[in-house]
C-alpha cells in the first residue's frame, strides 16, 4: 500500500475505535491510582489490548504495573517504534495531569499502526509500553535500567495541556533531601545543652534562597522544611529540608547541585549539626528529535491541529518528566496537546477537563498524527538515518551545555 493509503487507514482505524477509546479513557479517569499502585489501570489497559488483537501482551513487565504489547515480525528489518502510555494520578486531585488521555493516545496510535503493519508487514515492529509512576518514582527511568527499551528505535508520546506545543521545554531535575541531626534539650531549663537542628534547616533554606541573585536564568529551586521539630519547648534534635533543583541541561544541574550542597554543609557547620544528604529521583532534560517533531507537525497540520507559535509560550521552561531520560537513550518526541481548558495541569480545575468530552476530538487527532509519523519513519530508511543524525547532534549539544 502507498503511504497515503496507510495514513488513511490510520484515520479509519481510530475513528472506528473512537467510542471504545473514550470508554477506556473514562475508566482510567474514574479510577485514579497513584504511582506504582495502578492495578486497575494495568488490568484494564492490558485487557483492552488483548481484546483488540494484540496476541503478545506482557503484564507486570519488569515493574508490577508496567506492561508491553508488541506487534509485527520480530525478524523484520524495519524500524521498531514504541508508543508510551502513562496512567498514574495525583494524590487528592486525581487525573489532574491527564494521564488517562496519555494512555488513550498511546493505545489509539498503537491500534492504528498495528492496522498499517498488518497490511504492510515490511514496515517494521510496534511496541506499546505502559509506563507507571511518572508523577513519582520515575517509572521510565527504572524501565530503562531494566532493559525495557533495548531494541526500540524511536519512542513517542503526547501530554494533555492548555497549549498545543511541539517541543515543550522539560528541564533537568533532581530531588535532594537534607537531614540534620542535633541534640534535643528542654528549651527553657537547659537550652545550652541542645544542638538545634531546626536552626540548621532554617540556615540551609536561607542560604539556598540567597543563591537566587546569582542563579543563571533558567535555574530553579523549590524547597520545604518537611520536619522542623515537635513542640516549642523541645529544642529539635532532628530536621529535614526537601528540595527540587532544576536546570535547562543536565550538565548545568551538576554545577547547581554543588552550590546547593555547599549551602547545606555550611548550615551544618554553623550549628554543629550532623548532615545526611539523601538524593532522590533525578530526571534529565527533554531532548526532542528535530526530524521526528517536523514529521509530527506536518501530519498534525494535515489533520487540522493548530500549533502554538507565540514565542513567550514556546520558549517558556516547563516542568520535568521521566520521558526526558528516554529521549537521551533513543530518539523521541513528547509534544503537548490542548484539551479545551485554560487551566494548568496539576490543578483541581484540570481534572474535569481531562475527563471531558471536549478533550476527545483533539486527543484522537494527536494519536492519528503520531501513528502517521511512525509510518513516515518506517517507510523510508533515509528518514531513520536523519533521525539518528539529529539524535547525535542533540547529545553533542547537551554535552556542550547548550539548552535544547
Secondary structure, 3 states (H helix, E strand, C coil): CCHHHHHHHHHHHHHHCHHHHHHHHHHHHHCCCCCCCCHHHHHHHHHHHHHCCCCEEEECCCCCCCEEEEECCCCCCCEEEEEEECCCCECCCECCCCHHHHHHHHHHHHHHHHHHHHHCHHHEEEEEEECCCCCCCCHHHHHHHHCCCCCCCEEEEEEEECCCECCCECCEEEEEEEEEECECEECCCCHHHCECHHHHHHHHHHHHHHHHHHCCCCCEEEEEEEECCCCCCEECCEEEEEEEEEECCHHHHHHHHHHHHHHHHHHHHHHCCEEEEEEEEEECCCCECHHHHHHHHHHHHHCCCCCCCCHHHHCCECCCCCHHHHHCCCEEEEEEEECCCCCCCCCHHHHHHHCCHHHHHHHHHHHHHHHHHHHHHHHCHHHHHHHHHHHHHHHHHHHCCCCC
